[in-house]
Amino acid sequence: MIGVMKGGRYQYGGFEMENRVALIDLHDVVKVYETGAGGTTVLKNVSLQVLPGEFVSVVGPSGSGKSTLLNMITGIDRPTSGEVYVGGEAVHRLSENQLARWRGKNVGVIFQFFQLLPTLTVLENVMLPMDFCNVYRGRERKARAMHLLEQVGIADQAHKLPSALSGGQQQRAAIARALANDPPVIVADEPTGNLDTATANEVFTLFESLVAAGKTMMIVTHDRSLSQRTGRVIHLLDGRLHRDQNNGNGRQ
């Protein structure tokens, strides 16, 4: 899905904005978790912008706020203060019902441990977001799901339960599910952390192909060799944006 100009504005997926305006835009985001011992501040006045078509990795020590940052962007969690915009939508202002629908159509989420429903076949797992958001006609959903499974190389596993697949195959199924509604934005939290090196490399190559096709992607990773393959690396330290590094590769 490549962005195109229409009447002086930039059309990217379901979003329409001024040409090259940030697709992801965070302003002074603070996140505080309340515990019995008091408040713990996980994100501290984080501001950043991601343009359409960028491939961005988020790195930093455990507890630096990486996963929380992704959760702000997807609306899985809300900022204590600050603003989060994705495609011009004020994500921090959406109700829970609005968030679920918005996320289903606009953001694909990939988890480290796949999060496939164990009682559904791989094909049914991929079709689930289409059913939830009522995207595509009923008879088109199965065909689209099979096409996505072909794209990620596991169409022959479509009618198996997730437990019958290897870790790499399950992650490919999770990627196909994240793409079900053709979202402009893909976020992934340690998507290769549960995979061996060879399989992790294969999955990452698949991510690179998605970005080359026009997706905007943000991933959290502890693997330095993988982060160096993204166009940009955001370094978090103690909840703050410590460094924003351009690698000089990937889509910008």
Secondary structure, 3 states (H helix, E strand, C coil): CCCEEECCEEEECCEEEECCCCCEEEEEEEEEEEECCEEEEEEEEEEEEECCCCEEEEECCCCCCHHHHHHHHHCCCCCCEEEEEECCEEHHHCCHHHHHHHHHHHEEEECCCCCCCCCCCHHHHHHHHHHHHCCCCHHHHHHHHHHHHHHCCCHHHCCCCHHHCCHHHHHHHHHHHHCCCCCCEEEEECCCCCCCHHHHHHHHHHHHHHHHCCCEEEEECCCHHHHCCCCEEEEEECCEEEEEEECCCCCC
